Amino acid sequence: MQGNGWNAHAVLNPDTPLSAFDAVADAAEGLMLMVVHPGAQGRAFVPETAERLAYARIEFPDHYLSVDGGVNGNGKFRNRSKK
């Protein structure tokens, strides 16, 4: 992928420990955290995601971080990426 101009990113579900990213961190440019449990529209935001995101920023400072999932109301981060 990377040889063709694509960037590799990994996606972790809310119940997947951040340590799972360690196995692919060297090959990935970014990490996406799901903020809902996947499976259907309208799932509730998992509040612990904010803490996981802050911890991921510390643990993986050289990677793009993004989130995905249905954030309603005042939620301002929907699939945004920051390195």
N, C-alpha and C positions, 0 to 999 in steps of 0.2 A: 504494500500500500504506500508506504512512505517514499519508495523509489519512484512512484508515479505521481508525486505531488500531493498525495493525500496525507492527512494527519490522523494518527491513531489515538483514540480516546477510549477509556473504559467507563462503564456505567455500573454503579452499585445501587442495589435496592436498599430500602431503609434498614432491613434486618441483616444485611451483609456487613461484616466488620470492615473498617477502613484498612485493616492489615491485609485484606485480600488484594488490595491494589499493589502491595509490595512485589508480588510475583510478576507484574507486568509494567511496573513504573519505569523501568529503564527503556522499554520499547514504546511507551505511550507519551504523547505530548500533553494529554489532559485527562481529567477525571470529572465525570458527571455524577452527581448524587440525585437520585430520585427522591422527591419530597412527599410522595404518596406511595402507598402500596399498589403496585400495578395490577391491572385486571379489568377495570371498568371506570367510566367517567364518573366524576363527582365524589371520588374518594377524598377522605379527610387529610389535610396537611399533617404530616408527622412533625410535631414541634421540636423533637430532638435533632432534626436536620440542621437547624441553625448552629447548634453546638458542634455537630459533626463537620460542618463547613468551616467553622473557625479552626477546628483542630486540623483539618486537612490542609488549610492554608499554612499552618506551622510545619506540618510533617512533609508537605510536598510543595515547597515554595517556588520551584522551577516549572511547575505544571499549570496549565490552564485549569480553572475550576468553573464548573457550571452546575446548574440545577435544572430539573425538569419536573413538571407535575402541575396539577391544577391548584394554583394559589388564587383564592377569591378575595374580594373586598379590597383591603389596603395592601395586599401582597404586591410588592414591586419587583420581584425577581422571578421571571418565567423564562427559562432557557437562556440565561445570560452567561457570558463567559468572561472571566478576568484572569489574567496571568500575573 
